[in-house]
Amino acid sequence: MLPLRFVLPASLPIALPLAPAQEADKPSGPTPATDAAGRQELFKFQQKVAKLVDVDLKALEQALDAVGAPWTPGRLPVR
């Protein structure tokens, strides 16, 4: 069985690096629509994190204090 080989014209390897970049090949920057969508997603995420810290974590700490759980690192001690 003969080995499979691809035969390229001799000029092709030289011409490929010199080919001009097409407009479609260039990366596009963010558009106003993607910026707005990103801001909206970030705002939703910030709201979730704020709720976790301000509401859920405080409720958990109060529940731990109520049952007399020992202090753990990162948790403010009861005064």
N, C-alpha and C positions, 0 to 999 in steps of 0.2 A: 504494500500500500504506500502510495506517495504521500509525503507530508503536505498538509494544507497550508498554503501561503497566500497572502494577499499581495498583489502587485500594485504598487502605487506609481504614478508617473513621477519621474525624477524631479520635476519642478515643484510638486505639491509640498514636500516638507519645507522648502524654502519659502513658498508663498504663504503658508498658513500663519506664521508669526507676523507677517507684514499686513495681513488683512485688517482693514479698518473695523473698529467696533461699530456694530449697528446700534441704533437708538434703543431698540428693544432689549439689547444686552446690558444696558446700563441700569444699575439699581435705582429705583425711584425713591424719593424721600417721602416722609409722611404727608398725607393729605389732610385737609381740614376735617374730613369725615373720620379718619382714623385717629386724629388727635382728640376729637370730641368723644369718640367711643372709648379711647384709653382713659381720658379724664373721668368719664362716667364710671368705668369699671374700678378705677382707683378710688373714687368717692365711695362706691358701694363697699369696697374692701376696708376702707378706713372706718366706715360706720360699723362694720362687723367687729373689727379689732377694738374699737372704742367700747362697744357693748360688752365684749368679752372682759375687758379690763375693768370698766366702770361698774358693770352690773353683775356679771356671772362670777368673776373672781372675788368680788366683795361678798357675794352671797355664800360662796364656798368657804371663804375665810370665817365668816360669821357662824356657819354651820360647824366648822371645825372647832372654833372657840366654844360654842354651845355644848358640845359633847366632851370638852376637855382634852382634845387631841394635843399631843406635845408639839412644841414649836418645831417648825421645819425651815431649813434655809430658804431665804427669799420671801418668807412670810413675816409681816410685821408682828412683833410680839404684842400681846394684850397689855394695856396699861392699867 
